[in-house]
Amino acid sequence: MIPHIRTFTLLTALTAILIATSCSSDDTRRFDDELRQADMAVAEGDMTAATSIARRLSDEHLDAMTAGQLCRLSILYMQLSDDGNQSENISRATDCYRKAFATDSDSARQYYSQLGPEQTANAQMLATIAGSIGTALPGEAETDTLPETIINDSHEH
């Protein structure tokens, strides 16, 4: 009887892992789709739609987002800050920036280092704000600038 219990326990654990992985993968795709929709809304000048998507993601799903998605959301909020409600949007952008580095600092560095020149200024501003608030990013000395690789890459564009 004990081997059956072990087999059942193992199967139950594997099923739970598969379900969690499947849900996580579905969420990742859904968040990517919503971020794409928000980017398109910004490109079309529909800041209301972009703001609605950004707020829904940050209010309901921030803890489930990948570092890359958090980076994208931070830049989206910086773009929205140009259109209005600057202090709230910059605050949300800074929160996403910090959470991205806390989630996966390597992915966050890579994302910000690959931005085009028009978005590099937003990333540099986020790094300055995050550093000036007085909390260093995990594993780094307190700084008010982007990591050197991001600064160097921005001059190449």
N, C-alpha and C positions, 0 to 999 in steps of 0.2 A: 504494500500500500504506500509506503514512503516514497519509492521511486515515482509513483504517479503524482504525488503531492509536489515533489521537486520539479517534475516535468510541467505540471500545471503552473507552478509559481514562475518557472522560467518563461513559459509561453505568455503568461500574463504580463510579466516585466517587458518582454520583447514587444508585445502588442502596445503597451503604454508608450514605449520609446518610439515606435513607428508612428503612432498617432500624434505624439508631441512633435516629432520631426516633420510630419506631413502638415500639421497646423502651422508650424513655424515657417515652413517653406511657402505655404499659401499666404501667410501674413506678409512675408518678405516681398513676394510678387505683388500683392495688393498695395503695400506701401510704395513700392517702386512705381506702380501705375498711378497712384494718387500724386506722387511727387512729379511725375511727367505731366499730369493734367495741370498741376499748379504752375509748372514751368511754362506750359503752353498758354495758360491764362495770363501770366505776366507778359509773355511775348505779344499777346493780343491786346494788352492794356486792360484786362479785366482783373483789377486788383481785388475786387470784392470776392470773386470766385477763388482766387489764389489765397487770400486771407482766410476764407472759410475752410479750405482744405488744410492749410498749414495749422490753423488752430485745432481742428479736429484731430490731426495727427499728434500734435504736441500735447493736447489735453487728454487724449484717450489712449495713445499708443507709444508714448515716448520711451517707456521702459522695454518695449518689444522691438524697437528699431535697431538696425545694425549701425556700426560706426559710420559707414558710407552714407547711409540714409540720414543720419543725424547731421553729417557734414552738409549734405544737400539742403536739408531743412534750415540749417543755420544761414546759408547763403540766400535761400529764398526769403527768410525773414529780413536779411539785410537789404534785399531788393525792395521788399515791402516797406521798409523804413523810409525809403526815398519818397514814397507816396503819401505817407501820413502815419500818425500814431507812432512816431519815431521812438520814443523812450520804451514803450512796451515791446515793439518789434525788435529793437536792439537787445533788450533784456532777454527775450525769448531766443534770439540768435546766439547770445552768449551762453545761455543755458545749454543749448544744443551743441555748441562748440566744445564746452567743457565735458559734457556727457559723451561726446564722440571720442575724445581723448581718453576718458575713463574707461570706455567700452573696449577700444582697440586703438592704442596710440599709433601703431605702425600704419594701420589703414587710414587713420585721420591725417597723419603726415603726408601719406601718399596722395590722398584726395586733394588736400590744399596745395600741394606742390605741383599738381597738374592743372590747376585752374588757368584759364586764359587771363590776359592782362586786365580785362575789364572787371573780373571778379577777384583778382589778387588783392586789389585795394580793400575789398570787403573782408577778405581773410586777414589781411594785416591789421585792419581796425579791430576785428574780433580778438586777435592775439593781444593787441595792446590793451583792450578793455579787460580781457580775462586776466592778464598779468597785473593790471593796475588795481584790480579789486583786491589783490593780495593773496590769492591762492594759487600756488604753483600747480602745474599739471602733474599728475602722478608720475614719479620717476624722473622729474626734471627739476632743475633749479628754477626759482621764481624768475620770470622773464616778462618783458613787455613787448617782445617782438616774436615774429614767427621763427621757427627753427631755421638755421642757416640755409638748409637745402631749399626751403620755400623761397627765401629771399633771393638766392642765387638763380633759381629757376625763373623767377618773375622777370629778371633782367634779360633773359634770353629771348623772350617773346617779342 
